[in-house]
Every structure is written in C-alpha cells, then in structure tokens.
C-alpha cells in the first residue's frame, strides 16, 4: 500500500506543479498519469449526462483510444452501473462478469480483461466515470481501486472549480454587457474605492472617455464632487438613496442629475462595491 500511496502523492504533487489550464487538459492528465499510477494499458473518461442517462467518451488513451472519443451510449455495462450506483468497481475477469458488455470491444477490436471504474464526484455532483483497463501485471488490487478513487476525486475537484470559474466569468461578462447598454449612466467602485464601471452613457453625460477607469473614486471629484460623495456614503456607511438630484458643471455647462445609489453584489450575494445610476434631467 505504501508504494501506491507514494504514486498517488506524486500524482497530486505533479498536478499542482503542471496546473492544467482547462477541463480538457485536466482529463488528459488524469487519463495519462492515472494509467501510470494504476499500471495499466488503457484509460477512459466518460462524461455523464445524468438526466438522459448517457455516457460519452471524453478522453481515451490506449490502443484504440482515439477512435472512441465522442461516442455516446445509454447507461450500460460496467461504467453504466458505476454511474447509476456511484460506487467504485473492480473486475479482474471481465468476460465472466454479468456487468461487462462486449459491445465496445466488438466495435473496436480491443479485448478488455480487467477493469477499474470509479465515479468522479465533486461537491456532490457526478462529473465523470473514470475507467482503467487491463492491468499490466494481470490483475488490479483493492489498493489500486482506492488509488483510482483518490486521483479521480482530485481531478474532479479541479474540473468543478474550472466550471465554477467559467460560470462566474460568463455572469460577469453578462453583467458588464447589461451595464454598458443601460439607457442611463452608471459609475461603480469596488470596496477599495477603485472605479470598476464607467459605462458609455456616463461618459456621454460627463463628456469624458474612459480615463477614470481603475482610478480611485476620489479622482472623480474634479469631474463632479457629488458623485464622490454619493459613492462614498454607500462604501463607508452603507447608505443608499433613491430618486435624488444634484447639480453639476460639465465643461462650463450646468446639468441637473437625477440619481439613485446602490450596493453592488457578487454572484454569491456579498457586497463587493457601490454604484450610482443617473440621468441628465436638465431639459426635463
């Protein structure tokens, strides 16, 4: 057991060192390095669609691995049982196992003798089924089954994090797009007072470009002192207001600005900054 634990530790250390950048690279790492840890001829990663109960070859290495990627099928065989039960499986005589189906072997010409299949789960979500095939020594051990579960869990964790990061990025981009297309002006600052939003309508109203982006909010004092005061009240006191007005001189022109102030919240609901939504109501 000590030797297999050393291999698992090296797998984890190398994972931290290589830092695969995306989901595809993480699955590649698991299949390639995992086959080495388990000392076997082939490895496959199956993407799981729990709703449709389908499995798709996401990554496959071995004699016919490249031919299998993208092939989908309903829950069946060893990997189907693993997906449905979420239990790891060790089979050292595939041909005599009632769980084993020869469909893939017949289609590929590959002969499966021994199998380890484990669910890759992160935060309660079944992300993939990981299968290691044909032990080079001739049979898999219980220690190797445990090792397969460990390394699959490590990669599943990182895949789950990548997916969360991608979702947050998309939400942020969607939010930024919405802000940029507002009919009114919007200026926002983070908790450190750094300007993170200054949408096109705000630039139009104050007749400036994007020179205030990423600057400290106090620099907006030269633009309009009231803007600094409104954002400062939210950041320092949590004080927000609705439907208020102030006057501001923009390039020697007096403008009447109608505004509301808000807390800016992240996707987790936590306050991450303060903002002012406003319109030029001079001619209204």
N, C-alpha and C positions, 0 to 999 in steps of 0.2 A: 504493500500500500504506500510505503514511503516514497518509492520511485515514481508512482503515478501522481502523487501529491506534488512532487518536485516538478513534474511536467506541467501540471495544472498551474502551479505558481509561475513557471516560466511563460506559459500561455498568457496569464494575466499581466505579467511584467511587460512582455513584448507588445501586448495590446495597448497598454498605457504609453509605451515608447513610440509605437508606429502611429497611433492616433488616426485610424482610418477615418477619412473625412465625410463619407456619406454612407447611406444604408447599403448600397451595392458593395462598397469596399469592406464593410463590416461582415457581410455574409461571405464574401470571398475569403476573408481572413479566417472565419470560423471553419469553412469547409477545408481550406488548405492546411491551416495549422492544427485543426481538430483531427484530421486524418493522421497527422503525425503523432499527436498525443495518444490516440486510440490504436495506433499501429495497424492501420487497415488500408485496403486497396482503393476504396471509393467513399465519397460522402455526398449527400444531397441535402439541400434546404428546400422545404416546401412552404410556400406562402399559404396562409389559411384564410378562407372566406367562411367564417362560422355561420353566417346567415344562409348562404347557399349550400353549405357543407361541401365545399370543393377545395381541392388542393392543387397547387400549381408549382411545378419545378422552378424555383427561383434561382438556384445555383446548384451545379452538379459537377463534381470532378471525378475522374476515373476513366476507364477505357472507352465508355460511350457517353460520358457526361455532357459533352457539347450538343449531342443530338436530343437531349431530353429537356433542356431549358425551354420554358414556355408551355410545355404540355400540361394540360389540366385534366382532372378526373374527380368524380364524386368520392366521398369517404369510402375507402375500401382497403383491404389488406392491412398490413402492419401499421403503416402510417395513418390510415383511416381510423383504426382502433385507438391509436395513440392520441389523435386529435379529438376523438369523441370522449375518451376517458380521461385525457390529460395525465396519463400515467406512463412512466418510462418502461420500455420493454427491452428484454434481452432474449434473443433467439439464436441458439447455436446449431440448430438443424432446421433451416428454413423449409426444406421440402416436406418435412413431416409435420410442420406447424399448421393448424387449422386457420391461423390468422394470415398466413402468407398467400398471396396471389401471384401467379406466374405471368400475368398479362404483360407487365413491363419487360420481364426477361424475354418473353417470346418475341416482343416487338423490337427489342434492342439486340438480342443475341447474347446478352450478358447473363451469367449464371450467379444468382445470389445464394450463398451458403450460410453465412452468419450475419445477423443484423442487430444493431442497437438503434432504437428510435426513442427520442425524448422530446417532450413539449418545451418550446422556448417561450416562457411566460415572463412578463414584466408588469408590475403593478396590477396583477390580476387579469391582464389581457393576454390571450393566446396569440402570439405573433407569428410563430412558425413551428413546423415539426422538423427536427434535425435527425437525419439518418446516417449512420456509419455502417459500411458494408464490407464484409469479407475480411475478417481478422487475418493478418499475415501469419501469426503463429498457428492459426487454425480454429481458435475459439476466443470469445470475449469473456472477461471476468466480471464479477459483480463490482469490483473496484473500478473497472473501466466504465461500467454503466453509471456509477456515481460521478466519475470524472466527466463523462459526456453531459450529464445534467448540469454540473458546475460551469463548464465552459459555455454551454448554450445559454445559461442564465446570465452570465457576464455580458455576452454579446447582445442578448435580448434587451438587457437594461440600456445599453448604449443605443440600440436601434430605437427604443421607445423615447429616449431623450432627444435623439435627432428628429423624430417625428413631432415631438412637442415644440422643439425649436423652430421647425418649419411652419407649424401651425401658428405660433406666435408671430413669426415674421410675416406671414400672409395677413394676419389680423392687423398688424401694424401698418402694412402697406395699404390695406383696405381703408384703415382709419385715416392715413395720410391722404389718400386719394379723396376721401369724403371731405376732409378739411379743406383741401385745395380747391374743391368745387363748390364750397359754400357760397351763397349769394352775399353773405356779409363778411366782414373782416374777422380774422381770428389770430390772436397772438398768444402763445403759450410758453411757459417756462417750467423746467424741472425743479426738483426740490432744492437744488443748489443755486437756483436763480439764473440758470443758463437758458437763453431763448432757444426753444426746440421747434416752435411753429411760428411762421410768419407768412400767412397764406397770400396768394396773389391779390385778393380783394383788399387785404390790409395794406399791401404795398401800393395799390392804386389810391386808396383813401389818403394815405400819408405821403404819397408821391415819392417813394423811395424804391430801392431794389432790395436785394437780399443781404445787404451789408450788416444787418443786425443779427442774422442767424449765428447761433453758437456764441454770441457775446453775452456778457452779464446784463440782466434786465435793467440795471441802473443806467446803462448807456442809452436806454430809451428816453431818459429824462430830457435830452436835447431834442428829441422828437416830439414828446408830449408828456409833461410831468404827471398828468393824471393817470396815464397808462401804468406808470411805475407804481403809483400809489395803489391802484386797484389790484394789480397782481401781487404787490407786497402784502396787502391786507389778507389776501387768501393764503399766501405762503406762511406768513407769520402768525396770523390769528385764526385762520380757517374761516374768515368772514367772506361770505359771498352775497351778492346783491342782484336784484332783477329790475330791469327797466329803469335805469338811472341815466342821467345825462351829464356831460361836461363840455366845455368849450375848449377848443384847441386851435392854435395858429399854425397853419401849414403853408410854408412859402408865402408868408405875408397875407394869407387868406384866413379869415376866421371861419371855423367849422364847428357845427354843433353835432356832437357824437352821442348817439343813444347806445347804451351798452348793458350787458349782464356779465357777471363773473362766475366762474365755475371751478370746481376741483377737477383735475384730470386724473382719471383712474386707469390702471392697467387691466389686463385680461383677468387677473385674479381678484379684482375689486379693490386693491390697495391704491391709496392716493399716491400719485407719482409726480404731481405738479399742479400748476394753476394756470388758468387762461381767462382771456377776456374776449367776448363775442360782441361785435359792434357794427354800427351802420352810420353813414354820414346822413343825418336828417336835416341838414341846413335848409334845404329847399322844401321841406315838407310842412 
